[in-house]
Amino acid sequence: MTNNDLFYVCSLIEYIARQTRNKRKVVVDCLGIDGIKKQLHDASVNHCLSFEQVGDEVINDYKIPLGDFDSITNCKYKVPSFQDIGKLYAILVESSVENGDLSREVMNIFSSFISDEISRFNTDLYYQNPDYIKCSYKAGHLLE
C-alpha cells in the first residue's frame, strides 16, 4: 500500500459522506475495519475508476443509508473539495498511527470529534497547521 492509496480511501470516505449526507463516522461504521482494509487494498485498482462509480458501489455493497447531515448547503465560504479534505485526513492518519494499523487509525479519526470539526466548513480548521489538528485530535478537543 502507498500513501496515494491512503489518500484515495480518505477522499472516497469524504466523497461518500457528502453524497449520502452522512457524518463521516456513519460511513466508516458501515464499512467496518474489514471494509476499510478492503478499500485500502483495492485502492491501487480503483484509482483508475471514477469516484462516482466506486462510491456508488461502496454505498450499495455496504448499505450506507441516506442521512440528513449537510455541511455544504449553508456554507458561507468556498467548500474545500472532497480530495482536499481527503488529503488532510491522509496526513492526519499517517502522522497519528502508532502501531502501523492504518485501517484502525482511519476508523478512529473518522469516528472522532475531529472529523465533525473538520466538516464544519464555516470554520477555519481545515486551513490550520496539520500538527495543530493532530495535537487537538490526540487531546480529544480543539486546543486553544
N, C-alpha and C positions, 0 to 999 in steps of 0.2 A: 504494500500500500504506500502511496505517496502523499505528500502534502496536498497535491491537487485533488486527490480522492477525498480527503477530509473536507477541503473547501467545497467540492461538489456536493457532498452529502449535507453539509451545513446549509448551503444555498438551497438545496432541494427541500429541506425541512422548512426553511423560511418561505419558500415558494408555495409549498402545500398548505402551510398555515394561513397564508394570505388567500389562497384560492378557496379554502374551506371555511374561512373566517373563524379560525380557532386560535387559542393561545398555543404557543409552541409546545408547551407541556402536553397538551392533548395529542398532538401529532406523535411525539416520542413515546407517550404512553401506549398509543395504538401500535406503534412499531415494536416496542419492547427491545430488549437488549439484542435478541436474535435478529430482529428486523434491521436494527441499526448495523449490526455486523454484516448482514447480507448486503445492505446498501453500500457499505464501505468496500466490501469485496467486489460488488458489481460496478462500482463507480468507473473503473477504467474502461468498461464497455459502454456504460450508459452515457459517458461524455459525448459519444457520437450521436446520441439521440436528443431530441428537443426536451426541454424541461416540461413542456406541456404533455408530451407523450408519457414520459417517465412518471410525472406527477399524477396523471390520470390512472396509470397502472397501480401505483402505490396506494392512492386513495381507494381504488376498488379492491385490491388484494388485501389491504389491512382494514378495510371497512371504516375509514376515517369519516366521521359524521360531519354534517354541516353545522357550524356554530353561529354565534352572533357577536363574536369579538371583532371589532373593526377599529383599527388604529390608523387607518388611512383616510377615510372619507372626510373627517373633520380636522385633518392636519392642516395647520396654517402655513407650513413650510414645505419645501420640496422633499418628498419622501425618498429616502435612500432606496436604491434598487435592492431586490432580494439578494443579488450577488454581492453588493456592498456589505449588507448585513451578514451574509454567509461568510465573507472574508473575516469580519470582526469575530464571529463565533469560532472560526477555524483558528485564528490567532489565540483566542481565549482558551480553547481546548488544548492546543499544543503547549501553551505556557502553564497550564494548570494541571495537566495529567501528571500523576506521581508514580504510578506503578506500570505505566505503559499500556493500560487498558483504555484505549481511545473511545471505544463504544460506550463504556461505563461513564467516562467523563462527558461525552456528548449528552447522554441521558441526564446526568447530574446538572449540567449547565442549563440545558433547555428546560429542565424541570424546576429550576431555582428562581428566586425573586429577581435575579439579574436579567433573566430573559424577559420578564414583564417590564422591567425598567427600560431595557433596550428597545422594546416595542412601543414605547411612548415617544413617538416621533416628533411631538411638540416640545420635547426637551432637547438638551444638547448632549446627552450621554453618548450617543453614537460618535460624536466628534471628540470625545475625551481620549486622553492617552490610554492605550490598551493596558498599561501597568496599573493605572488607577482603577480601571474596570475589573481587572484581575484581583487586586487587593480588596476592592469592595465585595466581589464575589466570595473571596476567602473569608472576609469578616462577617458576611451574612447581612450586610446593609451597606447603603451608599455612604462612603466616607465623606467627611466634611473637609 
